[in-house]
Amino acid sequence: ELTEEQREEVDEAFQLFDLDRDGHIDYHELKVAMKALGFDLPKQEILQILQTHGTSTQRLLLPLATFQTLMAARIAARDPREEILRAFELFDADGKGKINLDDLRRVARELGEGLSDEELVAMIEEFDLTGDGSIGRDEFVGI
């Protein structure tokens, strides 16, 4: 069972990529909607989803309700540690294995969060178990 936030995320992905607003998404719309939710599938797998679950019209289309069901199953099957590591990589954009003040500042700015450097430093200090002024992968997973 998905959380309310996860259900909203699935609905938003569908609405955002249902470009023609017909309540169905085609191959290209499905591919980008799934990618937005963290599922980067090869062409054959996307086609298989459409052939198995899509409507049988001239073009293979997937209605919102089916998209919701399929994404709920995939989200529920995710490995939580893998999700945490994916989040870590979003912060550690240059792949150095640590999140520093610049990384936090960048992510806060991208998310539109108006956090001061003092607040960001306090976040690092709270979770920095090694005292090196950054948050390593293991420290991040422990959060």
The first five atom37 places (N, CA, C, CB, O) and aatype in JSON, in Angstrom:
{
  "aatype": [6, 10, 16, 6, 6, 5, 1, 6, 6, 19, 3, 6, 0, 13, 5, 10, 13, 3, 10, 3, 1, 3, 7, 8, 9, 3, 18, 8, 6, 10, 11, 19, 0, 12, 11, 0, 10, 7, 13, 3, 10, 14, 11, 5, 6, 9, 10, 5, 9, 10, 5, 16, 8, 7, 16, 15, 16, 5, 1, 10, 10, 10, 14, 10, 0, 16, 13, 5, 16, 10, 12, 0, 0, 1, 9, 0, 0, 1, 3, 14, 1, 6, 6, 9, 10, 1, 0, 13, 6, 10, 13, 3, 0, 3, 7, 11, 7, 11, 9, 2, 10, 3, 3, 10, 1, 1, 19, 0, 1, 6, 10, 7, 6, 7, 10, 15, 3, 6, 6, 10, 19, 0, 12, 9, 6, 6, 13, 3, 10, 16, 7, 3, 7, 15, 9, 7, 1, 3, 6, 13, 19, 7, 9],
  "atom_mask": [
    [1, 1, 1, 1, 1],
    [1, 1, 1, 1, 1],
    [1, 1, 1, 1, 1],
    [1, 1, 1, 1, 1],
    [1, 1, 1, 1, 1],
    [1, 1, 1, 1, 1],
    [1, 1, 1, 1, 1],
    [1, 1, 1, 1, 1],
    [1, 1, 1, 1, 1],
    [1, 1, 1, 1, 1],
    [1, 1, 1, 1, 1],
    [1, 1, 1, 1, 1],
    [1, 1, 1, 1, 1],
    [1, 1, 1, 1, 1],
    [1, 1, 1, 1, 1],
    [1, 1, 1, 1, 1],
    [1, 1, 1, 1, 1],
    [1, 1, 1, 1, 1],
    [1, 1, 1, 1, 1],
    [1, 1, 1, 1, 1],
    [1, 1, 1, 1, 1],
    [1, 1, 1, 1, 1],
    [1, 1, 1, 0, 1],
    [1, 1, 1, 1, 1],
    [1, 1, 1, 1, 1],
    [1, 1, 1, 1, 1],
    [1, 1, 1, 1, 1],
    [1, 1, 1, 1, 1],
    [1, 1, 1, 1, 1],
    [1, 1, 1, 1, 1],
    [1, 1, 1, 1, 1],
    [1, 1, 1, 1, 1],
    [1, 1, 1, 1, 1],
    [1, 1, 1, 1, 1],
    [1, 1, 1, 1, 1],
    [1, 1, 1, 1, 1],
    [1, 1, 1, 1, 1],
    [1, 1, 1, 0, 1],
    [1, 1, 1, 1, 1],
    [1, 1, 1, 1, 1],
    [1, 1, 1, 1, 1],
    [1, 1, 1, 1, 1],
    [1, 1, 1, 1, 1],
    [1, 1, 1, 1, 1],
    [1, 1, 1, 1, 1],
    [1, 1, 1, 1, 1],
    [1, 1, 1, 1, 1],
    [1, 1, 1, 1, 1],
    [1, 1, 1, 1, 1],
    [1, 1, 1, 1, 1],
    [1, 1, 1, 1, 1],
    [1, 1, 1, 1, 1],
    [1, 1, 1, 1, 1],
    [1, 1, 1, 0, 1],
    [1, 1, 1, 1, 1],
    [1, 1, 1, 1, 1],
    [1, 1, 1, 1, 1],
    [1, 1, 1, 1, 1],
    [1, 1, 1, 1, 1],
    [1, 1, 1, 1, 1],
    [1, 1, 1, 1, 1],
    [1, 1, 1, 1, 1],
    [1, 1, 1, 1, 1],
    [1, 1, 1, 1, 1],
    [1, 1, 1, 1, 1],
    [1, 1, 1, 1, 1],
    [1, 1, 1, 1, 1],
    [1, 1, 1, 1, 1],
    [1, 1, 1, 1, 1],
    [1, 1, 1, 1, 1],
    [1, 1, 1, 1, 1],
    [1, 1, 1, 1, 1],
    [1, 1, 1, 1, 1],
    [1, 1, 1, 1, 1],
    [1, 1, 1, 1, 1],
    [1, 1, 1, 1, 1],
    [1, 1, 1, 1, 1],
    [1, 1, 1, 1, 1],
    [1, 1, 1, 1, 1],
    [1, 1, 1, 1, 1],
    [1, 1, 1, 1, 1],
    [1, 1, 1, 1, 1],
    [1, 1, 1, 1, 1],
    [1, 1, 1, 1, 1],
    [1, 1, 1, 1, 1],
    [1, 1, 1, 1, 1],
    [1, 1, 1, 1, 1],
    [1, 1, 1, 1, 1],
    [1, 1, 1, 1, 1],
    [1, 1, 1, 1, 1],
    [1, 1, 1, 1, 1],
    [1, 1, 1, 1, 1],
    [1, 1, 1, 1, 1],
    [1, 1, 1, 1, 1],
    [1, 1, 1, 0, 1],
    [1, 1, 1, 1, 1],
    [1, 1, 1, 0, 1],
    [1, 1, 1, 1, 1],
    [1, 1, 1, 1, 1],
    [1, 1, 1, 1, 1],
    [1, 1, 1, 1, 1],
    [1, 1, 1, 1, 1],
    [1, 1, 1, 1, 1],
    [1, 1, 1, 1, 1],
    [1, 1, 1, 1, 1],
    [1, 1, 1, 1, 1],
    [1, 1, 1, 1, 1],
    [1, 1, 1, 1, 1],
    [1, 1, 1, 1, 1],
    [1, 1, 1, 1, 1],
    [1, 1, 1, 1, 1],
    [1, 1, 1, 0, 1],
    [1, 1, 1, 1, 1],
    [1, 1, 1, 0, 1],
    [1, 1, 1, 1, 1],
    [1, 1, 1, 1, 1],
    [1, 1, 1, 1, 1],
    [1, 1, 1, 1, 1],
    [1, 1, 1, 1, 1],
    [1, 1, 1, 1, 1],
    [1, 1, 1, 1, 1],
    [1, 1, 1, 1, 1],
    [1, 1, 1, 1, 1],
    [1, 1, 1, 1, 1],
    [1, 1, 1, 1, 1],
    [1, 1, 1, 1, 1],
    [1, 1, 1, 1, 1],
    [1, 1, 1, 1, 1],
    [1, 1, 1, 1, 1],
    [1, 1, 1, 1, 1],
    [1, 1, 1, 0, 1],
    [1, 1, 1, 1, 1],
    [1, 1, 1, 0, 1],
    [1, 1, 1, 1, 1],
    [1, 1, 1, 1, 1],
    [1, 1, 1, 0, 1],
    [1, 1, 1, 1, 1],
    [1, 1, 1, 1, 1],
    [1, 1, 1, 1, 1],
    [1, 1, 1, 1, 1],
    [1, 1, 1, 1, 1],
    [1, 1, 1, 0, 1],
    [1, 1, 1, 1, 1]
  ],
  "atom_positions": [
    [[0.86, -1.19, 0.0], [0.0, 0.0, 0.0], [0.89, 1.25, 0.0], [-0.97, 0.01, 1.24], [1.83, 1.35, 0.79]],
    [[0.58, 2.17, -0.9], [1.36, 3.4, -1.0], [0.89, 4.44, 0.01], [1.28, 3.97, -2.41], [-0.26, 4.44, 0.45]],
    [[1.81, 5.33, 0.36], [1.43, 6.46, 1.21], [0.65, 7.46, 0.35], [2.69, 7.13, 1.86], [0.68, 7.38, -0.88]],
    [[-0.02, 8.37, 0.99], [-0.75, 9.41, 0.27], [0.22, 10.2, -0.62], [-1.47, 10.36, 1.26], [-0.11, 10.54, -1.76]],
    [[1.4, 10.5, -0.09], [2.41, 11.25, -0.85], [2.85, 10.48, -2.1], [3.63, 11.55, 0.05], [3.01, 11.07, -3.17]],
    [[3.03, 9.17, -1.97], [3.43, 8.36, -3.12], [2.31, 8.32, -4.17], [3.79, 6.93, -2.68], [2.58, 8.39, -5.36]],
    [[1.06, 8.21, -3.71], [-0.08, 8.22, -4.65], [-0.13, 9.54, -5.41], [-1.41, 7.97, -3.9], [-0.36, 9.57, -6.62]],
    [[0.08, 10.64, -4.68], [0.07, 11.95, -5.33], [1.2, 12.07, -6.35], [0.2, 13.06, -4.28], [1.02, 12.65, -7.42]],
    [[2.37, 11.51, -6.02], [3.51, 11.54, -6.93], [3.19, 10.79, -8.22], [4.75, 10.93, -6.25], [3.53, 11.25, -9.31]],
    [[2.55, 9.63, -8.1], [2.16, 8.84, -9.28], [1.15, 9.62, -10.12], [1.56, 7.47, -8.86], [1.28, 9.71, -11.34]],
    [[0.14, 10.19, -9.46], [-0.87, 10.97, -10.18], [-0.26, 12.18, -10.89], [-1.97, 11.43, -9.22], [-0.6, 12.48, -12.03]],
    [[0.64, 12.86, -10.2], [1.29, 14.04, -10.79], [2.12, 13.65, -12.01], [2.16, 14.74, -9.76], [2.12, 14.37, -13.01]],
    [[2.83, 12.53, -11.93], [3.63, 12.08, -13.07], [2.72, 11.8, -14.26], [4.45, 10.81, -12.7], [3.04, 12.17, -15.39]],
    [[1.6, 11.15, -14.01], [0.66, 10.85, -15.11], [0.13, 12.15, -15.71], [-0.52, 9.97, -14.61], [0.17, 12.34, -16.93]],
    [[-0.36, 13.04, -14.86], [-0.95, 14.3, -15.34], [0.07, 15.13, -16.1], [-1.51, 15.11, -14.17], [-0.24, 15.73, -17.13]],
    [[1.3, 15.17, -15.59], [2.35, 15.97, -16.19], [2.68, 15.49, -17.6], [3.59, 15.96, -15.33], [2.95, 16.29, -18.49]],
    [[2.68, 14.17, -17.8], [3.12, 13.62, -19.08], [1.98, 13.16, -19.99], [4.04, 12.48, -18.85], [2.23, 12.7, -21.1]],
    [[0.74, 13.28, -19.53], [-0.41, 13.04, -20.41], [-0.6, 14.33, -21.22], [-1.73, 12.66, -19.59], [-1.51, 15.12, -20.98]],
    [[0.3, 14.5, -22.19], [0.42, 15.78, -22.89], [-0.85, 16.21, -23.61], [1.54, 15.71, -23.87], [-1.17, 17.4, -23.66]],
    [[-1.57, 15.25, -24.17], [-2.8, 15.62, -24.89], [-4.03, 15.6, -23.98], [-3.02, 14.68, -26.07], [-5.15, 15.81, -24.45]],
    [[-3.82, 15.35, -22.69], [-4.89, 15.42, -21.68], [-6.1, 14.54, -22.0], [-5.34, 16.86, -21.52], [-7.24, 14.93, -21.77]],
    [[-5.82, 13.34, -22.55], [-6.94, 12.46, -22.9], [-7.18, 11.36, -21.86], [-6.67, 11.82, -24.25], [-8.02, 10.48, -22.07]],
    [[-6.45, 11.42, -20.74], [-6.64, 10.42, -19.7], [-5.91, 9.12, -19.95], [0.0, 0.0, 0.0], [-6.09, 8.15, -19.22]],
    [[-5.08, 9.1, -21.0], [-4.28, 7.92, -21.34], [-2.87, 8.39, -21.68], [-4.92, 7.12, -22.54], [-2.68, 9.52, -22.14]],
    [[-1.89, 7.53, -21.47], [-0.55, 7.87, -21.89], [-0.05, 6.84, -22.9], [0.41, 7.96, -20.68], [-0.3, 5.64, -22.76]],
    [[0.65, 7.33, -23.9], [1.19, 6.45, -24.93], [2.62, 6.04, -24.56], [1.16, 7.15, -26.31], [3.08, 6.31, -23.45]],
    [[3.3, 5.39, -25.49], [4.64, 4.87, -25.22], [5.58, 5.94, -24.69], [5.21, 4.26, -26.48], [6.2, 5.77, -23.64]],
    [[5.7, 7.05, -25.42], [6.65, 8.1, -25.03], [6.27, 8.74, -23.7], [6.74, 9.17, -26.12], [7.13, 9.0, -22.86]],
    [[4.98, 8.98, -23.51], [4.51, 9.57, -22.26], [4.76, 8.62, -21.08], [3.02, 9.93, -22.36], [5.16, 9.06, -20.0]],
    [[4.52, 7.32, -21.3], [4.74, 6.33, -20.25], [6.22, 6.26, -19.89], [4.23, 4.94, -20.7], [6.58, 6.19, -18.71]],
    [[7.07, 6.28, -20.9], [8.52, 6.18, -20.65], [9.0, 7.33, -19.77], [9.31, 6.17, -22.0], [9.72, 7.11, -18.8]],
    [[8.61, 8.57, -20.09], [9.08, 9.71, -19.3], [8.39, 9.78, -17.93], [8.84, 11.02, -20.06], [9.01, 10.19, -16.95]],
    [[7.12, 9.38, -17.85], [6.43, 9.37, -16.56], [7.09, 8.37, -15.62], [4.93, 9.03, -16.75], [7.28, 8.66, -14.43]],
    [[7.43, 7.19, -16.14], [8.08, 6.18, -15.3], [9.49, 6.64, -14.91], [8.15, 4.83, -16.04], [9.93, 6.41, -13.79]],
    [[10.18, 7.3, -15.85], [11.53, 7.8, -15.54], [11.45, 8.84, -14.42], [12.2, 8.41, -16.8], [12.31, 8.88, -13.54]],
    [[10.42, 9.7, -14.47], [10.24, 10.72, -13.42], [10.02, 10.07, -12.05], [9.05, 11.63, -13.77], [10.34, 10.67, -11.02]],
    [[9.47, 8.86, -12.04], [9.24, 8.14, -10.79], [10.43, 7.26, -10.41], [7.98, 7.3, -10.9], [10.38, 6.53, -9.42]],
    [[11.51, 7.33, -11.22], [12.71, 6.59, -10.88], [12.84, 5.24, -11.55], [0.0, 0.0, 0.0], [13.7, 4.45, -11.17]],
    [[11.99, 4.95, -12.55], [12.05, 3.68, -13.25], [12.48, 3.93, -14.69], [10.68, 2.95, -13.2], [11.68, 4.39, -15.51]],
    [[13.72, 3.63, -15.0], [14.25, 3.84, -16.35], [14.29, 2.49, -17.05], [15.68, 4.5, -16.31], [15.27, 1.76, -16.95]],
    [[13.21, 2.16, -17.77], [13.08, 0.85, -18.38], [13.47, 0.87, -19.85], [11.66, 0.33, -18.23], [13.32, 1.89, -20.53]],
    [[13.97, -0.26, -20.34], [14.27, -0.34, -21.77], [12.98, -0.37, -22.6], [15.12, -1.59, -22.08], [11.9, -0.67, -22.1]],
    [[13.13, -0.04, -23.88], [12.0, 0.05, -24.8], [11.12, -1.2, -24.76], [12.49, 0.28, -26.22], [9.89, -1.1, -24.71]],
    [[11.74, -2.38, -24.79], [10.97, -3.63, -24.82], [10.07, -3.78, -23.6], [11.9, -4.82, -24.93], [8.94, -4.26, -23.71]],
    [[10.58, -3.38, -22.45], [9.79, -3.51, -21.23], [8.61, -2.53, -21.22], [10.68, -3.27, -19.99], [7.52, -2.87, -20.77]],
    [[8.84, -1.33, -21.72], [7.75, -0.34, -21.84], [6.67, -0.89, -22.8], [8.29, 1.05, -22.34], [5.48, -0.84, -22.5]],
    [[7.11, -1.4, -23.93], [6.17, -1.97, -24.91], [5.4, -3.14, -24.31], [6.92, -2.42, -26.19], [4.2, -3.29, -24.55]],
    [[6.09, -3.97, -23.53], [5.44, -5.12, -22.88], [4.34, -4.65, -21.92], [6.48, -5.97, -22.13], [3.26, -5.23, -21.87]],
    [[4.62, -3.6, -21.16], [3.61, -3.04, -20.24], [2.39, -2.59, -21.04], [4.2, -1.85, -19.42], [1.26, -2.89, -20.67]],
    [[2.63, -1.88, -22.13], [1.52, -1.37, -22.93], [0.74, -2.52, -23.58], [2.04, -0.41, -24.02], [-0.49, -2.48, -23.64]],
    [[1.44, -3.53, -24.07], [0.76, -4.65, -24.73], [-0.04, -5.47, -23.72], [1.78, -5.54, -25.44], [-1.1, -6.0, -24.06]],
    [[0.46, -5.58, -22.51], [-0.21, -6.38, -21.49], [-1.36, -5.61, -20.83], [0.78, -6.83, -20.44], [-2.42, -6.18, -20.57]],
    [[-1.15, -4.32, -20.56], [-2.1, -3.56, -19.74], [-2.8, -2.43, -20.49], [-1.4, -3.0, -18.55], [-3.74, -1.84, -19.96]],
    [[-2.37, -2.13, -21.69], [-2.93, -0.99, -22.42], [-4.27, -1.3, -23.06], [0.0, 0.0, 0.0], [-4.71, -2.45, -23.1]],
    [[-4.91, -0.26, -23.54], [-6.17, -0.43, -24.25], [-5.86, -0.89, -25.67], [-7.01, 0.89, -24.25], [-4.82, -0.54, -26.22]],
    [[-6.75, -1.64, -26.26], [-6.48, -2.19, -27.6], [-7.11, -1.29, -28.66], [-7.03, -3.63, -27.73], [-8.14, -1.61, -29.24]],
    [[-6.47, -0.18, -28.89], [-6.89, 0.72, -29.96], [-5.78, 0.71, -31.0], [-7.18, 2.19, -29.42], [-4.88, -0.13, -30.95]],
    [[-5.85, 1.63, -31.95], [-4.8, 1.72, -32.97], [-3.43, 1.89, -32.31], [-5.08, 2.88, -33.94], [-2.46, 1.24, -32.69]],
    [[-3.38, 2.79, -31.32], [-2.15, 3.0, -30.55], [-2.33, 2.36, -29.2], [-1.8, 4.52, -30.42], [-3.44, 2.35, -28.65]],
    [[-1.28, 1.83, -28.65], [-1.35, 1.27, -27.3], [-1.36, 2.41, -26.3], [-0.17, 0.29, -27.02], [-0.43, 3.21, -26.26]],
    [[-2.41, 2.48, -25.49], [-2.55, 3.56, -24.51], [-2.8, 2.97, -23.13], [-3.71, 4.51, -24.9], [-3.41, 1.91, -22.99]],
    [[-2.32, 3.65, -22.12], [-2.48, 3.2, -20.74], [-3.32, 4.22, -19.98], [-1.1, 3.0, -20.06], [-2.92, 5.38, -19.87]],
    [[-4.46, 3.81, -19.45], [-5.3, 4.76, -18.67], [-4.7, 5.02, -17.28], [-6.74, 4.22, -18.54], [-3.89, 4.24, -16.78]],
    [[-5.13, 6.12, -16.68], [-4.62, 6.53, -15.37], [-4.75, 5.43, -14.33], [-5.36, 7.78, -14.89], [-3.79, 5.15, -13.62]],
    [[-5.91, 4.8, -14.22], [-6.13, 3.78, -13.18], [-5.13, 2.63, -13.31], [-7.57, 3.24, -13.24], [-4.62, 2.13, -12.31]],
    [[-4.85, 2.22, -14.53], [-3.89, 1.14, -14.75], [-2.48, 1.61, -14.39], [-3.94, 0.65, -16.22], [-1.72, 0.87, -13.77]],
    [[-2.15, 2.84, -14.8], [-0.84, 3.41, -14.46], [-0.67, 3.44, -12.94], [-0.69, 4.84, -15.05], [0.39, 3.07, -12.43]],
    [[-1.7, 3.87, -12.22], [-1.64, 3.93, -10.77], [-1.36, 2.55, -10.17], [-2.94, 4.51, -10.19], [-0.52, 2.41, -9.29]],
    [[-2.07, 1.53, -10.66], [-1.9, 0.17, -10.15], [-0.49, -0.35, -10.42], [-2.93, -0.77, -10.78], [0.15, -0.92, -9.53]],
    [[-0.01, -0.15, -11.64], [1.31, -0.64, -12.02], [2.42, 0.07, -11.23], [1.54, -0.46, -13.52], [3.36, -0.57, -10.76]],
    [[2.3, 1.38, -11.09], [3.33, 2.14, -10.38], [3.3, 1.81, -8.89], [3.15, 3.65, -10.6], [4.35, 1.77, -8.24]],
    [[2.12, 1.58, -8.33], [2.01, 1.22, -6.91], [2.77, -0.08, -6.66], [0.53, 1.07, -6.49], [3.49, -0.2, -5.67]],
    [[2.61, -1.05, -7.55], [3.3, -2.33, -7.39], [4.81, -2.15, -7.49], [2.82, -3.34, -8.44], [5.57, -2.73, -6.71]],
    [[5.25, -1.33, -8.44], [6.7, -1.12, -8.61], [7.29, -0.35, -7.44], [6.98, -0.37, -9.93], [8.37, -0.68, -6.95]],
    [[6.58, 0.68, -6.98], [7.06, 1.48, -5.85], [7.13, 0.62, -4.59], [6.15, 2.71, -5.62], [8.1, 0.69, -3.83]],
    [[6.1, -0.2, -4.37], [6.07, -1.06, -3.18], [7.19, -2.1, -3.22], [4.71, -1.77, -3.07], [7.66, -2.54, -2.17]],
    [[7.63, -2.48, -4.42], [8.67, -3.5, -4.56], [10.09, -2.93, -4.49], [8.49, -4.23, -5.87], [11.06, -3.68, -4.5]],
    [[10.2, -1.62, -4.41], [11.53, -0.99, -4.37], [12.28, -1.41, -3.12], [11.41, 0.53, -4.42], [11.7, -1.63, -2.06]],
    [[13.58, -1.51, -3.27], [14.46, -1.78, -2.14], [14.73, -0.44, -1.44], [15.81, -2.47, -2.6], [15.29, 0.47, -2.06]],
    [[14.34, -0.31, -0.17], [14.51, 0.98, 0.51], [15.96, 1.47, 0.51], [14.01, 0.87, 1.94], [16.21, 2.67, 0.36]],
    [[16.92, 0.56, 0.68], [18.33, 0.98, 0.68], [18.72, 1.54, -0.68], [19.25, -0.21, 1.05], [19.46, 2.52, -0.77]],
    [[18.22, 0.92, -1.74], [18.5, 1.4, -3.1], [17.93, 2.8, -3.3], [17.92, 0.43, -4.16], [18.56, 3.65, -3.93]],
    [[16.75, 3.04, -2.76], [16.12, 4.37, -2.86], [16.94, 5.41, -2.09], [14.67, 4.32, -2.32], [17.11, 6.54, -2.55]],
    [[17.43, 5.02, -0.93], [18.24, 5.94, -0.12], [19.53, 6.28, -0.86], [18.55, 5.33, 1.26], [19.96, 7.43, -0.88]],
    [[20.15, 5.27, -1.47], [21.39, 5.51, -2.22], [21.13, 6.38, -3.44], [22.03, 4.18, -2.64], [21.97, 7.2, -3.81]],
    [[19.97, 6.22, -4.08], [19.62, 7.07, -5.21], [19.47, 8.52, -4.75], [18.31, 6.57, -5.9], [19.89, 9.44, -5.44]],
    [[18.86, 8.71, -3.58], [18.73, 10.06, -3.02], [20.11, 10.64, -2.7], [17.85, 10.04, -1.75], [20.36, 11.82, -2.94]],
    [[21.0, 9.8, -2.16], [22.35, 10.26, -1.85], [23.03, 10.78, -3.11], [23.19, 9.12, -1.22], [23.7, 11.82, -3.08]],
    [[22.86, 10.06, -4.21], [23.49, 10.46, -5.48], [22.95, 11.8, -5.99], [23.27, 9.38, -6.54], [23.66, 12.54, -6.66]],
    [[21.7, 12.11, -5.67], [21.14, 13.41, -6.07], [21.86, 14.54, -5.34], [19.62, 13.46, -5.76], [22.11, 15.61, -5.91]],
    [[22.21, 14.3, -4.07], [22.94, 15.3, -3.31], [24.41, 15.34, -3.75], [22.85, 15.0, -1.8], [24.98, 16.41, -3.94]],
    [[25.0, 14.15, -3.9], [26.42, 14.04, -4.25], [26.56, 13.99, -5.77], [27.06, 12.77, -3.59], [26.96, 12.97, -6.33]],
    [[26.24, 15.1, -6.41], [26.17, 15.14, -7.87], [27.51, 14.84, -8.55], [25.68, 16.49, -8.32], [27.54, 14.28, -9.64]],
    [[28.61, 15.2, -7.91], [29.91, 14.99, -8.55], [30.55, 13.65, -8.15], [30.85, 16.13, -8.2], [31.7, 13.38, -8.51]],
    [[29.82, 12.82, -7.4], [30.26, 11.46, -7.11], [31.47, 11.33, -6.21], [0.0, 0.0, 0.0], [32.24, 10.38, -6.35]],
    [[31.65, 12.26, -5.28], [32.83, 12.21, -4.4], [32.62, 11.3, -3.19], [33.2, 13.6, -3.94], [33.55, 11.06, -2.43]],
    [[31.38, 10.8, -3.01], [31.11, 9.9, -1.88], [30.76, 10.6, -0.59], [0.0, 0.0, 0.0], [30.61, 9.95, 0.44]],
    [[30.61, 11.92, -0.64], [30.27, 12.71, 0.55], [29.35, 13.86, 0.14], [31.56, 13.26, 1.26], [29.38, 14.32, -1.0]],
    [[28.54, 14.3, 1.08], [27.68, 15.47, 0.88], [28.25, 16.59, 1.74], [26.16, 15.17, 1.24], [28.36, 16.45, 2.96]],
    [[28.62, 17.7, 1.1], [29.18, 18.82, 1.86], [28.22, 20.0, 1.83], [30.57, 19.23, 1.3], [27.11, 19.91, 1.29]],
    [[28.65, 21.1, 2.4], [27.81, 22.29, 2.48], [27.39, 22.77, 1.09], [28.55, 23.41, 3.21], [26.23, 23.16, 0.9]],
    [[28.29, 22.76, 0.12], [27.94, 23.19, -1.24], [26.84, 22.33, -1.83], [29.17, 23.16, -2.15], [25.93, 22.84, -2.48]],
    [[26.91, 21.01, -1.6], [25.88, 20.09, -2.11], [24.53, 20.41, -1.48], [26.27, 18.63, -1.82], [23.52, 20.51, -2.18]],
    [[24.5, 20.58, -0.17], [23.24, 20.9, 0.52], [22.68, 22.23, 0.05], [23.45, 20.93, 2.06], [21.48, 22.37, -0.17]],
    [[23.57, 23.21, -0.1], [23.16, 24.54, -0.57], [22.51, 24.43, -1.96], [24.38, 25.51, -0.61], [21.46, 25.03, -2.2]],
    [[23.13, 23.67, -2.86], [22.62, 23.49, -4.23], [21.25, 22.83, -4.22], [23.61, 22.65, -5.06], [20.32, 23.29, -4.89]],
    [[21.11, 21.74, -3.46], [19.84, 21.02, -3.42], [18.75, 21.89, -2.8], [19.98, 19.7, -2.64], [17.62, 21.91, -3.29]],
    [[19.08, 22.6, -1.73], [18.1, 23.49, -1.1], [17.63, 24.55, -2.08], [18.69, 24.15, 0.17], [16.45, 24.88, -2.13]],
    [[18.57, 25.09, -2.86], [18.23, 26.11, -3.85], [17.34, 25.51, -4.95], [19.52, 26.73, -4.47], [16.35, 26.12, -5.36]],
    [[17.7, 24.3, -5.42], [16.91, 23.64, -6.47], [15.49, 23.35, -6.01], [17.59, 22.35, -6.91], [14.55, 23.39, -6.8]],
    [[15.34, 23.05, -4.72], [14.02, 22.75, -4.17], [13.26, 23.99, -3.72], [14.15, 21.79, -3.01], [12.12, 23.92, -3.28]],
    [[13.93, 25.15, -3.84], [13.28, 26.39, -3.45], [13.18, 26.57, -1.94], [0.0, 0.0, 0.0], [12.35, 27.33, -1.45]],
    [[14.05, 25.87, -1.21], [14.06, 25.99, 0.25], [14.97, 27.13, 0.63], [14.51, 24.66, 0.92], [16.14, 27.15, 0.24]],
    [[14.47, 28.06, 1.38], [15.27, 29.21, 1.81], [15.98, 28.94, 3.11], [0.0, 0.0, 0.0], [15.66, 29.55, 4.13]],
    [[16.95, 28.04, 3.09], [17.68, 27.7, 4.3], [18.99, 28.48, 4.37], [17.95, 26.18, 4.37], [19.69, 28.63, 3.37]],
    [[19.31, 28.97, 5.55], [20.56, 29.72, 5.73], [21.72, 28.74, 5.83], [20.49, 30.61, 7.01], [21.53, 27.55, 6.08]],
    [[22.93, 29.25, 5.63], [24.12, 28.41, 5.77], [24.21, 27.83, 7.18], [25.4, 29.21, 5.45], [24.64, 26.69, 7.37]],
    [[23.79, 28.6, 8.18], [23.82, 28.12, 9.55], [22.93, 26.88, 9.7], [23.38, 29.23, 10.53], [23.31, 25.91, 10.35]],
    [[21.74, 26.93, 9.1], [20.83, 25.78, 9.17], [21.41, 24.58, 8.44], [19.46, 26.15, 8.58], [21.3, 23.45, 8.91]],
    [[22.03, 24.83, 7.28], [22.61, 23.74, 6.51], [23.81, 23.12, 7.24], [23.04, 24.25, 5.13], [23.96, 21.9, 7.26]],
    [[24.64, 23.96, 7.85], [25.79, 23.46, 8.63], [25.28, 22.63, 9.81], [26.67, 24.65, 9.14], [25.85, 21.59, 10.14]],
    [[24.2, 23.09, 10.45], [23.63, 22.34, 11.58], [23.16, 20.96, 11.13], [22.45, 23.12, 12.21], [23.31, 19.99, 11.88]],
    [[22.6, 20.86, 9.91], [22.18, 19.55, 9.39], [23.39, 18.63, 9.23], [21.45, 19.72, 8.04], [23.35, 17.46, 9.62]],
    [[24.44, 19.17, 8.66], [25.65, 18.36, 8.47], [26.19, 17.92, 9.82], [26.73, 19.15, 7.69], [26.5, 16.74, 10.01]],
    [[26.31, 18.85, 10.76], [26.87, 18.52, 12.07], [26.04, 17.45, 12.78], [26.96, 19.77, 12.94], [26.59, 16.61, 13.5]],
    [[24.72, 17.49, 12.59], [23.85, 16.53, 13.27], [24.12, 15.09, 12.8], [22.38, 16.89, 13.02], [24.04, 14.16, 13.6]],
    [[24.43, 14.92, 11.53], [24.58, 13.57, 10.98], [26.02, 13.19, 10.64], [23.73, 13.44, 9.75], [26.27, 12.06, 10.21]],
    [[26.96, 14.1, 10.83], [28.37, 13.85, 10.53], [29.01, 13.11, 11.7], [29.12, 15.19, 10.25], [29.47, 13.73, 12.66]],
    [[29.03, 11.79, 11.62], [29.54, 10.97, 12.71], [31.06, 10.92, 12.75], [29.0, 9.58, 12.61], [31.65, 10.64, 13.8]],
    [[31.71, 11.2, 11.61], [33.17, 11.11, 11.56], [33.84, 12.44, 11.85], [33.6, 10.62, 10.19], [35.06, 12.49, 12.06]],
    [[33.06, 13.53, 11.88], [33.62, 14.84, 12.2], [34.43, 15.47, 11.07], [0.0, 0.0, 0.0], [35.26, 16.34, 11.31]],
    [[34.19, 15.03, 9.84], [34.95, 15.59, 8.71], [34.24, 16.74, 8.0], [35.26, 14.5, 7.72], [34.7, 17.21, 6.96]],
    [[33.1, 17.19, 8.55], [32.39, 18.32, 7.95], [31.54, 17.95, 6.76], [0.0, 0.0, 0.0], [31.09, 18.82, 6.02]],
    [[31.31, 16.65, 6.57], [30.46, 16.21, 5.46], [29.7, 14.96, 5.92], [31.31, 15.92, 4.17], [29.97, 14.39, 6.98]],
    [[28.76, 14.54, 5.09], [27.98, 13.34, 5.38], [28.35, 12.28, 4.35], [26.43, 13.63, 5.38], [28.09, 12.46, 3.16]],
    [[28.95, 11.2, 4.8], [29.32, 10.1, 3.92], [28.13, 9.23, 3.59], [0.0, 0.0, 0.0], [27.05, 9.37, 4.17]],
    [[28.33, 8.32, 2.65], [27.25, 7.42, 2.2], [26.67, 6.64, 3.38], [27.77, 6.45, 1.12], [25.45, 6.58, 3.53]],
    [[27.52, 6.03, 4.22], [27.03, 5.23, 5.35], [26.3, 6.1, 6.37], [28.19, 4.5, 6.03], [25.29, 5.67, 6.94]],
    [[26.8, 7.3, 6.6], [26.12, 8.23, 7.51], [24.74, 8.58, 6.96], [26.96, 9.52, 7.74], [23.77, 8.66, 7.71]],
    [[24.66, 8.8, 5.64], [23.39, 9.16, 5.0], [22.39, 8.02, 5.1], [23.63, 9.54, 3.52], [21.22, 8.24, 5.4]],
    [[22.86, 6.81, 4.85], [21.98, 5.63, 4.93], [21.45, 5.48, 6.35], [22.73, 4.35, 4.5], [20.31, 5.05, 6.55]],
    [[22.27, 5.84, 7.34], [21.87, 5.73, 8.74], [20.81, 6.73, 9.16], [0.0, 0.0, 0.0], [20.16, 6.55, 10.19]],
    [[20.63, 7.79, 8.38], [19.62, 8.8, 8.69], [18.28, 8.17, 8.47], [19.78, 10.08, 7.82], [17.26, 8.82, 8.66]]
  ]
}
